[in-house]
């Protein structure tokens, strides 16, 4: 994580999420609009504090090694285009967030 300038930070949180989405094109099916039906589903979401600061962080590059094991029941990342009939996407994301005393949360990566 890079801190381009000194600023007040309470802590650094990690947010991990997994989502599934699928959509279908109408393909001339009667009763569907032009975009077709779609669905989204949250597979998992967790948040934890990686580092507590409680003060000012100085400019520089910081590393915070950590391990997190995804639950075994989760499907792997996946992206499939179905020959003009729609697509299916399973994606996992990790974001780091600084929590600041004055402005709330600032996305770090």
Secondary structure as the mmCIF struct_conf table of DSSP 4:
data_model
#
loop_
_struct_conf.conf_type_id
_struct_conf.id
_struct_conf.beg_label_comp_id
_struct_conf.beg_label_asym_id
_struct_conf.beg_label_seq_id
_struct_conf.end_label_comp_id
_struct_conf.end_label_asym_id
_struct_conf.end_label_seq_id
STRN STRN1 UNK A 2 UNK A 3
BEND BEND1 UNK A 4 UNK A 5
STRN STRN2 UNK A 7 UNK A 24
TURN_TY1_P TURN_TY1_P1 UNK A 27 UNK A 28
TURN_TY1_P TURN_TY1_P2 UNK A 30 UNK A 31
TURN_TY1_P TURN_TY1_P3 UNK A 34 UNK A 35
STRN STRN3 UNK A 38 UNK A 57
HELX_LH_PP_P HELX_LH_PP_P1 UNK A 58 UNK A 58
BEND BEND2 UNK A 59 UNK A 59
STRN STRN4 UNK A 60 UNK A 61
HELX_LH_PP_P HELX_LH_PP_P2 UNK A 69 UNK A 71
TURN_TY1_P TURN_TY1_P4 UNK A 72 UNK A 73
BEND BEND3 UNK A 74 UNK A 74
HELX_LH_PP_P HELX_LH_PP_P3 UNK A 75 UNK A 77
STRN STRN5 UNK A 78 UNK A 81
TURN_TY1_P TURN_TY1_P5 UNK A 83 UNK A 84
BEND BEND4 UNK A 85 UNK A 85
STRN STRN6 UNK A 86 UNK A 100
TURN_TY1_P TURN_TY1_P6 UNK A 101 UNK A 103
STRN STRN7 UNK A 104 UNK A 107
#
